């Protein structure tokens, strides 16, 4: 074991020697033998900084939700809309702009993140977008015109788009194998806690007859970004990024700060990173967006990003963004509609918490497949009750929306981020995640622009019957998941690289024995002799 501590640092432009490779395989096997609690106890700082990245994701989810539910505030419609047929109405074009514009800029931000995160590093990119977020939130707070409010939302959408891509990348590169499923589920938790926080604020202020009925929501973002700003300068840079830039000494220091400072752990982890990057270098000629779609990487890219698109196609934007508005159209008071929205967020958070134990026990593929099956049934039932049109059936439809929130966050809402982070090629991870977030937000943009015209009473007036459309799209998504989605539970990045390089069929991922597994077991046996 002493030889491992004294292992020389080998630059990526040099061949990986047998000693380095043996240490990497040994570290890979040790990762497999760790439990969650062992990983937390042995790597408390890695755990802490991954939690910080989850906190940053709250900025994304809070802003996204605030964009959707603001139209449910009567005072907002009064200040930014017009009076018609006895009530204040927000013009459809601005309603679509407020919902679709920020989502479009989020997609742009996500794609930009891939370039800047690889050029500047994960840490500096996060610092830059926090500065942008402070400015854009201020625009939202002080705005009194549709144009200024839209500008603030659009700029902030760009900032959160960058965070939406960089935070999962950082978690995927820093978290130990035993905690990877948990932390990628915590990303999904952040996407429920943000809306839950917004719902609680709206429940308190949403019925006020001043501008603070909605300004309070936007001011609350200062709390998330301000807390992040206090700690971000102490954040260790990703050792994967440092190693890819041939800064091995700094990578060692970063690994030490992440808790790998005992018994040569930092050197062993660096060996794993170098070996993995060296292997995928053969498959990725350059870390560009084009490489994500090259023949050898196309399959990984599609498998990584597909679940995020399926999230959009399964109707979550409708359930999350329109449940409050639909409740008001169904005759519920503003106060009651906000309380129902709080209830939706409570069951969403509960569903995500349950997913923490299911993600590794049931597996990514099965949880996604069975979860989407339940969601499809719920969507069809919601559409059916909405079509009936009676007061009891409308209430039943709202009930199905709440049930949807529970099952969505317990299954597809959580697994999509795990699948995205795990399946992306190591050297292209941030770019693959950026593409996934951008494509998802492109879907959201299209839906945000179309839904007001399909939903509103003065347009197509489909109301919650829109659920039928999302139910049909979910059926098509189920076919894809059944035939194309592999099981990646418990697989290290080195093993996943090998599975993809050998073109193992999706439904054989779970049982296929990789060379990395075999070599890791052999290295472990030699180390314990």
N, C-alpha and C positions, 0 to 999 in steps of 0.2 A: 504493500500500500504506500510505502514511502516514495516509490518511484512515481506514483501519481502526483504527489505533492510537488515534485521537482520537474514535472513535465514542462518542456519548453513551450513557449507560445509560438505557434506556427501561423504565419500570415496566409490569407486565403489564396494568394497567388503562388503559394508553395504547395506541393503535394502533401496530403494527409498521410503521416507515417503510421505504421502498424501499432505503435505504442499509443498514439493519440486515438486511433480508431478503437482500440481495446478499452481505453478509459471511457470513451463515448458510449460504447455498448454496455459497459458496466453501469454507468449513470442512468442509461435508459432502462435497464432492468430494475435498478433501485427505485426509479419513478413508479414502475408497475407494482412494486411491493408496498408502497406507501398507502396508508388510509388517509381520509380527509383530515382527521384530527392530528395525525402525525405530521402531515404536510403543513398544517397551521402552526403547530408547535415548533417545527424545525425551520419554518420560513415565515416568521411573524411579520417581517417588514415587507416581503413580497405580498403577503395577504393584505397588509395595510394600504399599500400603494395601489393594489387592484381595487380596493374599496374606494379609494380616492377617484379612480377612473370611473367607477360606477356613479359616484357623486356627480362627476362632470356630465354624465349621461342624463342626470336629472334636468339639467339645463335644456337638453334637447326635448325631452318629453314634456316638460312644463310649457315651453314655448309652442310646441306643436299643438298641445291641447288648448292653450289659450287662444290660438288662432281659430279653432273650430267652435268653441263654446261661447265666444264673445257675442255672437249673434243672438244668443238666448237671453241676453241682458236687456230688459226693456229700455233702460236709460241709454244704452249704447245705440239702439235702433232709433231712439228719439234724437240723439245728438248727431248721428251720421246718416239718418234716413229721412223719410218724408211721411206725411200723414195721409192715409188712404183707407176708405171703408171702415172708419172708426178706430183705427189702430196705427201705430208707427211701424213702418216697413222699411227694411234696408233694400236699396235697389239691387236687383239680381246681379247686375254687372259688378257692383262693388262687393257684394256677398261672394261672388265667384273669385274676385280679385283677392280679397282678404284671405280666402281659403286656399286658392290655387297658387297665388303669387309666391308666398313664403315657401310652399312645398317645392315649387320650381327652383327657387334660389337655394333651397336645401340640396337639391340634386346637383346644382352647379357647385356648391360648396364641397359636397362629398367628392366630386371628381377632382376639384382643385386640391383637396386634402392629399390625394395620392402623390401629387407632384411635390408639394411643400413638405410633407412629412418625410419623404425620402431625401429631399434636398437639405432641409434644416434640422431634421430630427423630430421625434414625437413631442418632446418637451417645449421647444421653441415655438412650434406650430400652435400648441395649446395656449401658450402665453399670448401669442398674437391674436387669436380669435377671442380670447377673453376680453381684450381691449376693445375689439370691434363690438362685442356683445354689450359692453357697458354703454357705448355710444348709441347703439340702435335701440336699446331699451329706453334710454332717455328720450329718443324721438317718439316712441310709442306713448310714453307717459304725458308728454307736453302737447301732443297733437290735438288739434281741434278741427282739422279738415280731413276728408277721406284721403287726399293725396299724401299728406305728411304721415298719416297713420300707416298707409300702405308702404311708404318708403321705409319706415322703421321696421315693419314686419318683414319686408323683403331683405333688408340688410341683415337683420337678425337671423333670418332663415339661412342665409349664407354661412353665418358663424356656426350655427348649430349643425349645419350639414357637415362642416369640417369635423366637429366634435363627434358626430355620429359615426364617422369613418375611423378617426384616430383612436378613440377610446377602446372599442373592441380590439383593434390591432394591438394596442399596448397591453391589454389584458391577456390576449392570446400569446404574446411574447414573454410575459413576465410570470404568469401564474403557473404553479406546479401542475403536473399532469393530473394528480388526484383531485385538484380543485378546479380544473378547467370547466367541467360540466356545471359546477355550482356557480362559478363566476359568470359564465355566459348566460345562465338563468337569471343572475342578479342584474345583468344588463336589461333583460326583459322586465325585471321588477322595477327598475328605474323608470321604464316606460309606463308603469302603472302607478307608482308613487307620485310622479309628477302630476298626472291628471287628478289623482286623489287629493293632492295638496291644493290644486286649482279649484277642485269641487268644494273643498271645505271653505276656501276663501270666498267663493261665489255664494255659498250658502249663507255666509255672514253679511256680505256686502251687496250681493246681486240685486236685491230689491230696493236699494237706496235710490233716491231721486236726484242724486248729484253725479258728477263725472267720476267720483271715487267709487261708484258702483263697479266700474271696470278698471279704473286706474290702479286700484289696490292690487289687482292680479298682476299687472305689469311691474309694479314696484317690487312685488315679492321676488322677482327674478334677481334683484340686486342681492338678496340674501344668498341665493345659490352661487352666483358668480363671485360675490364678495368673499364668501368662505373659501371658494376654490382659489382665489387670488392670494389668500394668506399662506397657502401651502405649496402652490405650484412651483415656486422657485427652489424648493427643497426636493422636488421630485427627481428620482434617478432616471437618467435617459435609458431607453431600451437597449439592453446589451446586444440584441439581434441587429438593431440598426447600427450600433457602433462597430460590431464585428463585420457587417456588410461593407462598411467604410474603411475596413482594415485598421481600426483603432482598438487593437486587442488589449492594450494596457488600460485604456479607459473602460473597456467592456469588463475587465476584471474588477476594477474599482466599483463599477455599477452593480455587478453581481454581488460584491461584498456588501454594498449598502442594502441590497435586497435580501440579505440574510444568508448568503452562501459563503461566509467567511471562515468557516471551521473545517479543519481536516482536509484542506485542498478542494473543498466543494466548488469554489469559484472556477478553478482550473478544469474540473470535470465538466461543469456546465458549459464552459467555453468550448471544450472539446466536442460536446454534443451539438452546439450551435454551428461550429465550423464544419463538422462532418455533414450535417443536414444541408447547410448552404452549399457545400462543395458538391453534394450529390444532385441537388436540384439545379445547380449551375449548368449541368449537362442538358437539362430540359428547358432552361430559360436562358436564351442567349443574351437578353438584356432586360432590365427591370423597367419595361415600358408598358403602357396600356395595350399596345398592339400584341405584346407577348401573351397577355391573358387570353387572347383569342386565337393564338397559333394552334395548330392541330394538336400538338402534344399537351397543351394546357387547356384547350377549349372545354374538355369534359369536366375538369376540376372547377373551372370558372362557372359553368352552367349549374353544376351540382351545388356549388357554394351559394350562388345568388338566387336560385329558384325559390327556396322557401320564403325569402323576403318578398318576392313578387306574389307568391301565393297568399301571404298575409294580406296584401292589398286587394287581391282578387276575391278573398273570402269575405269581404264586407266590413272589416273592422273600422274603416274610416267612417262608414255610415253609422254603425252602432255607437262609436265613441263621440262623433261630432254632431249627430242629429237626434240622439235620444232625448235631450232636454227640450229641443225645439219641437219634436214630435209630441212629447207629453203636453206641451202648451197648446199645440194645435188640437190635441185630443180633448182639451177642456180642463186640464189640471192647472192649478194656480202656479204662478211663477215660483213661489216658495216651495210648493210640493214637487214641482219638476226638478228643482235643484236638489231636493232631498232624495229623489229617485236617482239622480245622477251620482250623488254621494254613495248611495247603496250599490250602484253599478261599480264604482271604483273600489268599494270594500270587498266585494266578491272577486273582483279582478286581482287585487293584491293577494287574497286568500288562495286563489287558483295558482298564482305564481309561486307562493310559498310551498304548496303541495308539490309543485314540479321539481323542487330541489332534490327530493328523494327519488322521484320517478325517473329523472333524466338519465341516471346511471343504472338504475335497477331495471327499468323497462327498455331503455335504449332510445337513441334519437329517432331512428326510423319508425319503430313501432308506435312511439308516443305521437309522432307527427301524423302517421297514417290513421290511427284510431281516433285521434283528436279531431282531425279534419272531417272524418266520417260523422262524428257527433255534431260538429258545427254545421255540416250540410243539412242534416235532419232538422236542426234547430232553425236554420234559415228558412227552410220550406214551411215549417210550422208557423214561424213569424209572418211570412208572406200570406199564408192561408188565413190566419186570424185577422190580419190587416184588411184582407179582401172582403171579409164578412161585414165590416163597417159598423157594427153595433158597439155601444159603449163597453160592454163586457169583453168583447173580442179585442177591442183596442187595448184594454187593460191587460188582456192575456198576451198581446203582442209585446207590450212593454216588459212583461214578465219574461218572455223568451229572450228579449234583448239582454236582460240582466243575467240569465242563465248562459247566454252566449259569452258574456264577458268572463264568466268563471271558467268555462271549458277552453276558451281561446287562450287565456293566460296560463292555464295548466298544461297546455299542449303546444300548439303551433306558435303561440306568442312567445314561448320560451325557447323551443327547440330551434327556431330559425336562426337565432344569433349563435347558438352553439355550432350548428352546421356550417354557418358562414365562416366562423373563426377557425374551425378545425380543418376544413377542407381546402382552404386557400393555400396555394403554393407559398412556401416560406419567403422566398425572395420577392414575391408579388403580393404578399398578404394585404398590405395597406391599400394597394391599387384594386385588388379583387374586392375587398370590403367596400371601397369607395364606389366601385361599379355597382355592387349590390344595393347600397344605399341610394345611389343615383337612380337606378332602374326602378326601385321601389317608389321613390318620390316622384318619378315620372308618371307611374301609375296613379299615385295619389293626386298629382296635378290634374291629370285628365279627369279623374273622378270628381275632384273638387270643382272643376269647371262645369261638369255635366250635371252633377247631382242637384244643384239648386233648380235647374230647369225641369228635371224629372220629378223632384219632390214637392216643390212649392205649390200651394193651392191655386195661384194665379197663372201657373204654367201647365205642365203635364198632369200635376196633381196625383202622382202615383203613391205618394206617402210611403209607408213602410212596405208596400207591395214591391218595392225595389229589392227586397230580400230574395225574391224569386230569381232575379238576375244574378245576384251573388251566389245563390245556391247552385245555379247551373254552372257557373265558372268553377265552383268548388268541386263539382263532379269531374270536370276535366282535369283539375289539379290532382285529384285522387288517383287517376290513371297514371299520371306522371310519377307520383311518389311510389306507387306500387312497383313499377318496373325500373325506375332509374335511381331511386334514393338509396345509397349504401348505409350500412351501420358502421359508425366510427367510434362507438363507445370504448374507452380504454386504450385507444390507439395513440401512440406517440407520433410526433410529426415525422420522424424518420420512418416509421412503419407505414404511415399514410403515403409518404412519397414513394415507397417501394410498391405498395398496392396499386397506385396509379401508374407508375412506370411499367409494371407488369400487366396492366390493363385487365385487372381482376374484375369479373362481372359484379355488379352492384349487390346482388343477393348472396354473393360468396364472401363478401368482406368480413363478415363476422367469424367465419370458420377458417379462413385461409391463414396458414402459418407462415409468417414472413422470415426472411433470413435474419433480419434485425432482432426478432424475438429469440431465434435459436442462438445467435451469437451472444446476445445479452445473458441468456441462461448459462451459456458456457463460461462467459466472463465472470459471472457471479459465483459459479462453482469453483473456478480457479482462485478467486479472491478469498473464498472461505476455507480453502484447504490449509 
